[in-house]
């Protein structure tokens, strides 16, 4: 398949929108990461997402909409707390899980009775939804399990020749996938952390339950209600090990492990004293910068030939919880705590 490389000019967005209407796959920019989009109403088109990504069929997708009017046909009901969260954080990096309407194809929901929906704030994503006239099912535009792409070049590395088109809308602002919450029960439950933080959710919804799978592997046999819960995700080919400790203790530990193929993935300004090759991913006190840079840093590990990357552990506070969640899964939950 010849993949078209399109810009965000109006005439090229119309080409992308026509492809989406025709049941083709198009990689699109969002404020979080690039998404691999298909018409969410077209079960066959959605099924082709799984094939292109090599994605397990029991891993549900998120439907992207551009207006409140597009939500109603997708869901059985809109609880008051969802109305309040939408008023506060839509458009933006918040996904809500609702009981689904019968019209939503099973391919979107992995056979679940619920559907995940968000309204992206990226103007290109908004425009493509409007021009195509359809809600878009769109997981991250990468091969399944690898670090999510935050620019069109990284999408092309994984998807060139596998999809109809890639729309280049520049670098993603947030850098990690959306916050996912369930609004199906009596309380809001956080399933995947993102840029809409626990504190932001609590400011609208009151107390928020945090699913145990945010910080631990999903229990054997449990259903994945949200993307990013069930499998090892976001991982480079290199083995990633999280190292929790002070900057000084981290440097001592990593230097002691120096060997062929060992690299450090550390915070900006804390690389002094390292005797192994290193990459950085934002300052320790700047989790927003960590979020913007973490996936690109993970991809660069492979480009640098790393076999093992000792990764400085972020603080699980605010958006740092999202960075920690992604790195936990990239590391397969392998964490070392230094004294």
JOBELTA-V237644 format. One record per residue. RES is the residue in three letters. SS is DSSP state (H for helix, E for strand, C for the rest). PHI is phi in whole degrees, -180 to 180 (999 if undefined). PSI is psi as a letter, one per 40 degrees, with the letter a starting at -180 (none if undefined). Layout:
# JOBELTA-V237644
RES,SS,PHI,PSI  RES,SS,PHI,PSI
This chain:
# JOBELTA-V237644
UNK,C,999,h  UNK,C,-88,h  UNK,C,-90,h  UNK,E,-78,h  UNK,E,-107,h  UNK,E,-113,i  UNK,C,-99,a  UNK,C,-93,e  UNK,C,-71,i  UNK,H,-53,d  UNK,H,-66,d  UNK,H,-81,d  UNK,H,-66,d  UNK,H,-67,d  UNK,H,-63,d  UNK,H,-62,d  UNK,H,-63,d  UNK,H,-65,d  UNK,H,-62,d  UNK,H,-63,d  UNK,H,-62,d  UNK,C,-85,e  UNK,C,87,e  UNK,C,-89,i  UNK,C,-99,h  UNK,E,-135,h  UNK,E,-81,h  UNK,E,-130,i  UNK,C,-79,i  UNK,C,-132,i  UNK,C,-71,e  UNK,C,-93,c  UNK,C,-140,i  UNK,C,-72,h  UNK,E,-111,i  UNK,E,-102,h  UNK,E,-100,i  UNK,E,-146,i  UNK,E,-59,h  UNK,C,-67,e  UNK,C,-87,e  UNK,C,-106,h  UNK,H,-59,d  UNK,H,-67,d  UNK,H,-64,d  UNK,H,-64,d  UNK,H,-60,d  UNK,H,-70,d  UNK,H,-60,d  UNK,H,-61,d  UNK,H,-68,d  UNK,H,-64,d  UNK,H,-86,e  UNK,C,69,f  UNK,C,-90,h  UNK,C,-60,i  UNK,C,-71,e  UNK,C,-100,e  UNK,C,-109,h  UNK,C,-66,i  UNK,C,-107,i  UNK,E,-106,h  UNK,E,-95,h  UNK,E,-105,h  UNK,C,-125,i  UNK,C,-117,e  UNK,C,-154,i  UNK,C,-62,d  UNK,H,-63,d  UNK,H,-77,e  UNK,H,-74,d  UNK,H,-54,d  UNK,C,-70,e  UNK,C,-93,d  UNK,E,-125,i  UNK,C,-75,d  UNK,C,-160,i  UNK,C,-119,h  UNK,C,-62,i  UNK,H,-56,d  UNK,H,-66,d  UNK,H,-68,d  UNK,H,-58,d  UNK,H,-68,d  UNK,H,-66,d  UNK,H,-63,d  UNK,H,-62,d  UNK,H,-84,d  UNK,H,-129,e  UNK,C,-107,h  UNK,C,-69,i  UNK,C,162,a  UNK,C,-84,f  UNK,E,-126,h  UNK,E,-108,h  UNK,E,-117,i  UNK,E,-102,h  UNK,E,-117,i  UNK,E,-66,h  UNK,E,-87,i  UNK,C,-83,i  UNK,C,-63,e  UNK,C,-75,e  UNK,C,-78,h  UNK,C,-62,i  UNK,H,-61,d  UNK,H,-61,d  UNK,H,-70,d  UNK,H,-100,e  UNK,C,56,f  UNK,C,81,e  UNK,C,-76,i  UNK,C,-87,e  UNK,E,-120,i  UNK,E,-135,h  UNK,E,-96,h  UNK,E,-136,i  UNK,E,-144,i  UNK,C,-118,g  UNK,C,-66,i  UNK,C,-96,e  UNK,C,-63,h  UNK,H,-63,d  UNK,H,-71,d  UNK,H,-61,d  UNK,H,-58,d  UNK,H,-65,d  UNK,H,-67,d  UNK,H,-64,d  UNK,H,-66,d  UNK,H,-68,d  UNK,H,-76,d  UNK,C,74,e  UNK,C,-142,i  UNK,C,-66,i  UNK,E,-118,h  UNK,E,-78,h  UNK,E,-155,g  UNK,E,-79,i  UNK,E,-64,i  UNK,C,-91,f  UNK,C,-135,i  UNK,C,-65,i  UNK,C,-57,h  UNK,C,94,e  UNK,C,-88,i  UNK,C,-60,h  UNK,C,-67,i  UNK,C,-87,h  UNK,C,-116,e  UNK,C,-150,i  UNK,H,-67,d  UNK,H,-63,d  UNK,H,-69,d  UNK,H,-60,d  UNK,H,-61,d  UNK,H,-58,d  UNK,H,-93,d  UNK,H,-119,e  UNK,C,-57,h  UNK,C,85,e  UNK,C,-110,e  UNK,C,-136,i  UNK,C,-74,d  UNK,E,-158,i  UNK,E,-126,h  UNK,E,-99,h  UNK,C,-89,h  UNK,C,-114,f  UNK,C,86,a  UNK,C,-75,i  UNK,C,-76,i  UNK,C,-74,d  UNK,C,-85,d  UNK,C,98,e  UNK,C,-129,i  UNK,C,-64,i  UNK,C,-66,i  UNK,E,-63,h  UNK,E,-121,h  UNK,E,-129,i  UNK,E,-94,h  UNK,C,-118,f  UNK,C,-81,d  UNK,C,-98,a  UNK,C,-76,d  UNK,C,-127,i  UNK,E,-78,h  UNK,E,-122,h  UNK,E,-80,h  UNK,E,-105,d  UNK,E,-147,h  UNK,C,-77,i  UNK,C,-159,a  UNK,C,-73,d  UNK,C,-84,h  UNK,C,-81,i  UNK,H,-57,d  UNK,H,-62,d  UNK,H,-66,d  UNK,H,-65,d  UNK,H,-64,d  UNK,H,-64,d  UNK,H,-105,d  UNK,H,-102,e  UNK,C,79,a  UNK,C,-68,i  UNK,E,-126,h  UNK,E,-80,i  UNK,E,-109,h  UNK,C,-62,i  UNK,H,-62,d  UNK,H,-73,e  UNK,H,-65,d  UNK,C,-121,e  UNK,C,-148,i  UNK,C,-62,i  UNK,C,-63,h  UNK,C,-62,i  UNK,C,-55,h  UNK,C,85,e  UNK,C,-77,i  UNK,C,-77,i  UNK,C,-88,h  UNK,C,-78,e  UNK,C,-138,i  UNK,C,-57,i  UNK,C,84,e  UNK,C,-102,d  UNK,C,-94,d  UNK,C,-113,i  UNK,C,-64,h  UNK,C,-131,i  UNK,C,62,e  UNK,C,-98,h  UNK,C,-76,i  UNK,C,-68,d  UNK,C,-64,i  UNK,E,-73,h  UNK,E,-109,h  UNK,E,-125,h  UNK,E,-80,h  UNK,E,-123,h  UNK,E,-99,h  UNK,C,166,i  UNK,C,-69,i  UNK,H,-60,d  UNK,H,-66,d  UNK,H,-66,d  UNK,H,-62,d  UNK,H,-60,d  UNK,H,-61,d  UNK,H,-64,d  UNK,H,-67,d  UNK,H,-60,d  UNK,H,-68,d  UNK,C,-99,e  UNK,C,-56,h  UNK,C,-167,i  UNK,C,-59,h  UNK,C,87,e  UNK,E,-86,h  UNK,E,-131,i  UNK,E,-108,h  UNK,E,-118,h  UNK,E,-128,i  UNK,C,-83,i  UNK,C,-55,h  UNK,C,87,e  UNK,C,-114,e  UNK,C,-86,e  UNK,C,-61,h  UNK,C,95,e  UNK,C,-70,h  UNK,C,-106,e  UNK,C,-112,i  UNK,E,-58,i  UNK,E,-144,i  UNK,E,-130,i  UNK,E,-120,i  UNK,C,-144,f  UNK,C,98,i  UNK,C,-76,i  UNK,C,-56,d  UNK,C,-92,e  UNK,C,-127,g  UNK,H,-64,d  UNK,H,-65,d  UNK,H,-68,d  UNK,H,-58,d  UNK,H,-62,d  UNK,H,-65,d  UNK,H,-108,e  UNK,H,-65,d  UNK,H,-69,d  UNK,H,-63,d  UNK,H,-63,d  UNK,H,-63,d  UNK,H,-67,d  UNK,H,-69,d  UNK,H,-56,d  UNK,H,-68,d  UNK,H,-64,d  UNK,C,-87,e  UNK,C,79,f  UNK,C,-68,h  UNK,C,-101,d  UNK,E,-145,h  UNK,E,-123,h  UNK,E,-82,h  UNK,E,-113,h  UNK,E,-61,h  UNK,C,-83,h  UNK,C,-76,i  UNK,C,-79,h  UNK,C,-82,f  UNK,C,-122,i  UNK,C,59,b  UNK,C,-70,e  UNK,H,-59,d  UNK,H,-62,d  UNK,H,-66,d  UNK,H,-64,d  UNK,H,-61,d  UNK,H,-59,d  UNK,H,-67,d  UNK,H,-71,d  UNK,H,-57,d  UNK,H,-74,d  UNK,H,-63,d  UNK,C,-89,e  UNK,C,60,f  UNK,C,67,f  UNK,C,-90,h  UNK,E,-131,h  UNK,E,-113,h  UNK,E,-107,h  UNK,C,-89,i  UNK,C,-72,none
